Amino acid sequence: VTTATTSFDAALRAALADAVRAPSAHNTQPWRFVIDGRTVHLRADRTRALPVNDPHDRELTMSCGALLATLELAAPGQGLRAATTLLPDPADPDLLASVHLEDDRGSRDPAGAGGPRAAIAQRHTYRGHFAGEPVPDDLRSRLDASVAPFGIRLVAIDGDEAREDLAAAVAVADRTQFGDPSWRRELAMWTHPDRRDDGMPLPRGSDLGTRLAPSAPGEPVEMEDPDPSLVIDAPLVLVLATEGDRARDWLDAGRALQHLLLTAAAVGVQASYLNQACQVPAARHGVRYLVGGAHHPQAILRLGVPAREIRRTRRRPLDEVVGSG
Ligand SMILES: Cc1cc2nc3c(=O)[nH]c(=O)nc-3n(C[C@H](O)[C@H](O)[C@H](O)COP(=O)(O)O)c2cc1C
């Protein structure tokens, strides 16, 4: 093993370790890397799909898009230049992308060390009420710029009426989901306390545990609607939407999502998801109308400055995610 190979392998591992910090639906981490020389193949791991929440693997593919964006951002920090081909093999739809990496130590760009790349470890989902602080004035234009390369339509939901409409769509979607025993069962599997390196912790003091406990057949679920002030009072509410609604669009939406999240995290702003309203078809239709009718909503975020520190979610060890040949 030459020194050049060893240092390439070390740089690649460091970049992959950063990449798996990406967000994923229910923290399922539905991805696998297959390394073939200097190419990393990113494969969808559909054994980690959420058939009730996400029957078409739309969010699964977006999660892999977020991972891909993180790898592309992390690589130059390790002196690697990345060239990505999306969906390279029509006969193999699980192969979402192939990323060819070249040594590029000469142009290792320390400038890139700030901003989105440095925020990879800082970004986290924040589901509580935000602090009263406003977000920076130029945040909106920075976020617009961060998604521009991906052909995404980014729409801000401003004004009381639009926020109330969205809060209502989220409440309807939430009721639909929690009213579906299969959906509840699926979420319960991914918030089970016996999970170690994936899934989500139950927030302390949350009533989610009771809401998710298996019910007897036909037994109704007691629950309250989500607090509408979470939507109405958020400093910024954004919808990411795409022209098409297929794997390629979902990959781009996931890449755009992660660029947006990291651009926000770099200035101390974190996000929470209102994706119920993209997951339930009737609600998604309503949101589509809210964003002008022509685009497909893929993610809905509220953004602000967290009111407190929270514990980070876990990731599977890299060796479980990386294979060869
Ligand atoms: C495509 C996608 C959809 C998501 N949907 C939701 C959602 O509907 N509700 C939610 O609370 N979090 C949602 N999340 C956030 C994940 O639960 C979160 O990323 C994961 O638990 C890992 O935690 P972290 O973001 O703090 O690293 C979503 C994330 C992705 C990438």
PDBQT file of the ligand as one rigid body, heavy atoms in Angstrom, charges set to zero:
ROOT
HETATM    1  C1  LIG A 401     -36.496  14.093   3.806  1.00  0.00    +0.000 C 
HETATM    2  C2  LIG A 401     -36.633  14.332   5.279  1.00  0.00    +0.000 A 
HETATM    3  C3  LIG A 401     -37.907  14.395   5.851  1.00  0.00    +0.000 A 
HETATM    4  C4  LIG A 401     -38.048  14.630   7.215  1.00  0.00    +0.000 A 
HETATM    5  N1  LIG A 401     -39.314  14.717   7.739  1.00  0.00    +0.000 NA
HETATM    6  C5  LIG A 401     -39.460  15.035   9.044  1.00  0.00    +0.000 A 
HETATM    7  C6  LIG A 401     -40.758  15.233   9.585  1.00  0.00    +0.000 A 
HETATM    8  O1  LIG A 401     -41.773  15.106   8.900  1.00  0.00    +0.000 OA
HETATM    9  N2  LIG A 401     -40.865  15.561  10.887  1.00  0.00    +0.000 N 
HETATM   10  C7  LIG A 401     -39.771  15.714  11.680  1.00  0.00    +0.000 A 
HETATM   11  O2  LIG A 401     -39.928  16.041  12.849  1.00  0.00    +0.000 OA
HETATM   12  N3  LIG A 401     -38.517  15.539  11.194  1.00  0.00    +0.000 NA
HETATM   13  C8  LIG A 401     -38.352  15.209   9.901  1.00  0.00    +0.000 A 
HETATM   14  N4  LIG A 401     -37.089  15.051   9.385  1.00  0.00    +0.000 N 
HETATM   15  C9  LIG A 401     -35.909  15.205  10.265  1.00  0.00    +0.000 C 
HETATM   16  C10 LIG A 401     -35.319  13.862  10.699  1.00  0.00    +0.000 C 
HETATM   17  O3  LIG A 401     -36.151  13.218  11.627  1.00  0.00    +0.000 OA
HETATM   18  C11 LIG A 401     -33.916  14.101  11.291  1.00  0.00    +0.000 C 
HETATM   19  O4  LIG A 401     -33.103  14.597  10.281  1.00  0.00    +0.000 OA
HETATM   20  C12 LIG A 401     -33.280  12.838  11.858  1.00  0.00    +0.000 C 
HETATM   21  O5  LIG A 401     -34.004  12.390  12.976  1.00  0.00    +0.000 OA
HETATM   22  C13 LIG A 401     -31.824  13.071  12.252  1.00  0.00    +0.000 C 
HETATM   23  O6  LIG A 401     -31.721  14.107  13.199  1.00  0.00    +0.000 OA
HETATM   24  P1  LIG A 401     -30.887  15.430  12.924  1.00  0.00    +0.000 P 
HETATM   25  O7  LIG A 401     -31.537  16.166  11.788  1.00  0.00    +0.000 OA
HETATM   26  O8  LIG A 401     -30.972  16.208  14.211  1.00  0.00    +0.000 OA
HETATM   27  O9  LIG A 401     -29.476  15.045  12.576  1.00  0.00    +0.000 OA
HETATM   28  C14 LIG A 401     -36.902  14.798   8.034  1.00  0.00    +0.000 A 
HETATM   29  C15 LIG A 401     -35.632  14.730   7.445  1.00  0.00    +0.000 A 
HETATM   30  C16 LIG A 401     -35.493  14.501   6.084  1.00  0.00    +0.000 A 
HETATM   31  C17 LIG A 401     -34.120  14.465   5.477  1.00  0.00    +0.000 C 
ENDROOT
TORSDOF 0
